Amino acid sequence: MAVGGTTCLNLGIKIPFGFPVSNFKASPKSFSSLSTSGLCRASQVAELFPTVSPEVYVRKARLEDCWEVAETHCSSFFPEYSFPLDFVLRIDRLIAMLFGFSIPNGCQRNCLVAVVGSRDEEACLLGTEELKLGGFDGRLSLNKGYVTGILTVDTVADFLPRKGPLRQRRKGIAYISNVAVRRRYRRKGIAKKLIMKAEAQARSWGCRAIALHCDTSNPGATKLYIGQGFRIIKVPEGANWPQPKTSPNVEFVFLMKLLDV
């Protein structure tokens, strides 16, 4: 796999390493074959095109948001679950966020939330940033917002192809996962706002590109990402690139966007 850049003739952009880019003129068949299961499918963003309501703001998740983040995640990715299984699942997600949000040294990860409520600068905060729990700071807001959407962005590169014979972790590429918008807030542009915030966060980390996997059965989500400047990256034949671990019958398309840094 080449390390240097490759110029894409179809798109007129420069890919940071040897990722071949598929012909951007995707056929209807490719979109029609685009499941709605899995933790990292980044696919609950389909329906998101009108302008977002001015009451919705995107910020980093705080400790106070954890239950609503778990609720948004589970209701979006596992809507078929009913009590008591749905409650157990929410508790499991909550514990995972609080205590399993560890990352390798030198990597970054943030959970972003779209909330209905006050902007950060208007909120009355209690606590201190010195208190950390599962990647969330210990500040609590008296102006509690309602979480309408979530997104995780990181530089861990678990789902990017490793570099060189030593299988080194790739640097400079952020990765988006777990994009979810509550059903009643879809078609309001919330996912677009989350993606824009994730891109800004990636730039602040010095990343030159941002990537994600999208469930191939969700053509609306793929269309959204393409509309936001992402390009479908064709996996070389015979290559064993890592993918999110979900149901065995779920297929993904890999997308990437170059960032202006």
C-alpha positions as CSV (number, residue, x, y, z in Angstrom):
1,M,0.0,0.0,0.0
2,A,1.5,3.3,-1.1
3,V,2.2,5.9,1.5
4,G,2.5,8.9,-0.9
5,G,-0.5,10.7,-2.3
6,T,-2.4,9.6,-5.4
7,T,-4.2,12.0,-7.7
8,C,-7.7,11.0,-8.5
9,L,-8.5,11.8,-12.1
10,N,-12.3,11.4,-11.6
11,L,-12.5,13.7,-8.7
12,G,-9.6,16.1,-9.0
13,I,-8.5,15.5,-5.4
14,K,-5.4,14.1,-3.9
15,I,-5.8,11.0,-1.7
16,P,-3.3,11.0,1.2
17,F,-2.3,7.4,0.6
18,G,-2.9,4.6,-1.9
19,F,-6.6,4.3,-1.6
20,P,-8.2,3.8,-5.0
21,V,-11.3,5.8,-5.5
22,S,-14.3,4.2,-7.2
23,N,-16.0,6.0,-10.1
24,F,-18.1,8.6,-8.4
25,K,-21.0,7.9,-10.8
26,A,-22.6,5.4,-8.5
27,S,-25.2,3.3,-10.2
28,P,-28.8,3.0,-8.7
29,K,-28.0,-0.7,-8.1
30,S,-25.0,0.3,-5.8
31,F,-27.3,2.5,-3.8
32,S,-30.2,0.0,-3.7
33,S,-27.8,-2.6,-2.2
34,L,-26.6,0.0,0.3
35,S,-28.8,-3.1,7.2
36,T,-29.6,-1.1,9.8
37,S,-27.7,-2.9,12.4
38,G,-24.3,-2.4,14.0
39,L,-22.5,0.0,16.4
40,C,-20.3,1.8,13.9
41,R,-22.4,1.9,10.8
42,A,-22.8,5.7,10.9
43,S,-26.0,5.3,9.0
44,Q,-28.8,6.9,11.1
45,V,-28.3,10.1,9.2
46,A,-30.4,9.5,6.2
47,E,-33.1,12.1,6.0
48,L,-31.2,15.1,7.1
49,F,-31.3,17.8,4.4
50,P,-33.2,20.9,5.5
51,T,-31.7,23.7,7.7
52,V,-31.3,22.8,11.3
53,S,-33.5,24.6,13.9
54,P,-31.6,27.5,15.7
55,E,-32.5,25.9,19.0
56,V,-30.2,22.9,18.3
57,Y,-26.5,23.2,19.1
58,V,-23.6,20.8,18.8
59,R,-21.0,20.4,21.5
60,K,-18.8,17.8,23.3
61,A,-20.7,15.4,25.4
62,R,-20.6,15.9,29.2
63,L,-21.2,13.6,32.1
64,E,-24.8,14.8,32.4
65,D,-25.5,13.7,28.8
66,C,-24.5,10.0,29.3
67,W,-27.9,8.6,29.8
68,E,-29.4,10.5,26.9
69,V,-26.5,9.5,24.7
70,A,-27.1,5.9,25.5
71,E,-30.9,6.4,24.9
72,T,-30.3,8.0,21.5
73,H,-27.8,5.3,20.5
74,C,-30.0,2.4,21.4
75,S,-33.3,3.8,20.1
76,S,-31.6,4.5,16.8
77,F,-29.6,1.4,16.3
78,F,-31.9,-1.1,18.1
79,P,-35.4,0.2,17.7
80,E,-36.9,-3.3,17.7
81,Y,-35.8,-4.0,21.3
82,S,-38.6,-3.8,24.0
83,F,-38.6,-3.8,27.8
84,P,-36.8,-5.2,29.6
85,L,-34.1,-5.9,27.0
86,D,-34.1,-2.3,25.8
87,F,-33.4,-1.1,29.4
88,V,-30.6,-3.6,29.9
89,L,-29.1,-2.5,26.6
90,R,-29.2,1.2,27.7
91,I,-27.5,0.3,30.9
92,D,-24.8,-1.6,29.0
93,R,-24.2,1.4,26.7
94,L,-24.1,3.8,29.6
95,I,-21.5,1.6,31.4
96,A,-19.5,1.3,28.2
97,M,-19.4,5.0,27.8
98,L,-18.4,5.8,31.3
99,F,-15.8,3.1,31.9
100,G,-14.8,1.8,28.5
101,F,-14.0,5.0,26.7
102,S,-10.2,4.4,26.9
103,I,-8.0,5.2,24.0
104,P,-4.3,4.4,23.0
105,N,-1.6,6.9,23.9
106,G,-1.4,9.7,21.4
107,C,-4.9,9.2,20.1
108,Q,-8.0,11.4,20.5
109,R,-11.7,10.6,20.8
110,N,-14.7,12.8,21.4
111,C,-18.4,12.1,21.6
112,L,-20.4,15.0,20.1
113,V,-24.0,15.7,21.0
114,A,-26.6,17.9,19.3
115,V,-28.8,19.4,22.1
116,V,-31.9,21.5,22.4
117,G,-31.0,24.1,25.0
118,S,-28.4,26.8,25.8
119,R,-25.1,27.2,24.1
120,D,-22.0,26.4,26.1
121,E,-21.2,29.9,26.8
122,E,-24.7,30.6,28.1
123,A,-24.9,27.5,30.4
124,C,-24.4,27.7,34.1
125,L,-21.7,25.0,34.8
126,L,-20.9,23.3,38.1
127,G,-17.8,21.2,38.7
128,T,-14.4,21.1,37.2
129,E,-12.7,19.9,34.0
130,E,-10.1,18.2,36.2
131,L,-12.7,15.5,37.1
132,K,-12.7,12.9,34.2
133,L,-14.9,9.8,33.9
134,G,-14.8,7.7,30.8
135,G,-13.6,10.5,28.6
136,F,-16.2,13.0,29.9
137,D,-15.4,16.0,32.0
138,G,-17.0,16.4,35.4
139,R,-18.9,19.6,34.8
140,L,-22.7,19.6,35.2
141,S,-25.0,22.1,33.6
142,L,-28.0,23.6,35.2
143,N,-29.4,24.3,31.7
144,K,-29.7,20.7,30.8
145,G,-30.2,20.2,27.0
146,Y,-32.1,17.4,25.3
147,V,-29.8,15.3,23.2
148,T,-31.2,15.0,19.7
149,G,-28.2,13.5,17.9
150,I,-24.8,11.9,18.6
151,L,-21.6,11.3,16.8
152,T,-18.2,9.8,17.8
153,V,-15.0,11.1,16.2
154,D,-11.5,9.7,17.0
155,T,-8.0,9.2,15.7
156,V,-7.7,5.6,17.0
157,A,-7.7,4.3,13.4
158,D,-9.1,0.9,14.3
159,F,-11.0,0.7,11.1
160,L,-8.3,2.1,8.8
161,P,-5.8,-0.2,7.0
162,R,-2.6,-0.5,8.8
163,K,0.6,1.0,7.4
164,G,3.6,-0.9,6.2
165,P,5.0,-4.3,7.1
166,L,4.9,-3.5,10.8
167,R,1.2,-2.8,10.6
168,Q,1.5,0.6,12.2
169,R,-1.5,2.6,13.1
170,R,-2.3,5.4,10.6
171,K,-2.0,8.9,11.8
172,G,-3.6,12.1,10.5
173,I,-7.0,10.6,9.6
174,A,-10.0,11.0,11.9
175,Y,-12.8,8.4,11.9
176,I,-16.5,9.0,12.4
177,S,-18.8,6.4,13.9
178,N,-22.1,5.9,15.8
179,V,-24.0,8.7,14.1
180,A,-27.6,8.7,15.3
181,V,-30.4,11.2,15.3
182,R,-33.6,10.7,17.3
183,R,-36.5,9.9,15.0
184,R,-38.6,13.0,15.8
185,Y,-35.6,15.3,15.0
186,R,-34.6,13.8,11.6
187,R,-34.9,15.8,8.4
188,K,-33.8,18.9,10.2
189,G,-30.1,19.0,9.2
190,I,-28.8,17.8,12.6
191,A,-26.5,15.1,11.2
192,K,-25.0,17.7,8.9
193,K,-24.2,19.9,11.9
194,L,-22.7,16.9,13.8
195,I,-20.5,16.1,10.7
196,M,-19.3,19.7,10.4
197,K,-18.4,19.8,14.1
198,A,-16.5,16.5,13.7
199,E,-14.6,17.9,10.8
200,A,-13.7,21.0,12.8
201,Q,-12.5,18.8,15.7
202,A,-10.4,16.7,13.3
203,R,-8.8,19.8,11.9
204,S,-8.0,20.9,15.4
205,W,-6.2,17.6,15.9
206,G,-4.1,18.3,12.8
207,C,-5.8,15.6,10.7
208,R,-5.6,15.9,6.9
209,A,-8.6,13.6,6.2
210,I,-11.7,12.1,7.8
211,A,-13.3,8.7,7.1
212,L,-16.2,6.5,7.9
213,H,-18.0,3.3,7.1
214,C,-21.6,3.4,6.0
215,D,-24.0,0.5,5.9
216,T,-24.7,-0.3,2.2
217,S,-28.4,-0.9,2.9
218,N,-28.8,2.8,3.7
219,P,-28.5,4.8,0.5
220,G,-29.9,7.9,2.1
221,A,-27.0,8.0,4.5
222,T,-24.5,7.4,1.7
223,K,-26.1,10.2,-0.3
224,L,-25.8,12.6,2.7
225,Y,-22.1,11.9,3.1
226,I,-21.4,12.4,-0.6
227,G,-23.3,15.6,-0.4
228,Q,-21.0,16.7,2.4
229,G,-17.9,16.1,0.3
230,F,-17.1,12.5,1.1
231,R,-16.0,10.2,-1.7
232,I,-16.4,6.4,-1.9
233,I,-13.1,4.6,-1.7
234,K,-12.9,1.3,-3.5
235,V,-11.2,-1.5,-1.5
236,P,-8.6,-3.2,-3.6
237,E,-9.5,-6.7,-4.7
238,G,-8.2,-9.2,-2.2
239,A,-7.3,-6.6,0.4
240,N,-8.2,-7.3,4.0
241,W,-9.2,-3.9,5.3
242,P,-10.7,-3.7,8.8
243,Q,-14.4,-3.0,9.1
244,P,-16.8,-2.5,12.0
245,K,-17.7,-5.7,13.8
246,T,-21.5,-6.2,13.3
247,S,-23.8,-8.8,12.0
248,P,-22.1,-11.1,9.5
249,N,-24.5,-10.2,6.7
250,V,-23.9,-6.4,7.0
251,E,-21.8,-4.8,4.2
252,F,-20.2,-1.4,4.3
253,V,-19.0,1.2,1.9
254,F,-15.9,3.1,2.9
255,L,-15.9,6.9,2.4
256,M,-13.3,9.6,3.0
257,K,-13.0,13.3,2.8
258,L,-9.9,15.5,2.6
259,L,-9.8,18.4,5.0
260,D,-8.5,21.9,4.4
261,V,-5.9,22.4,7.2
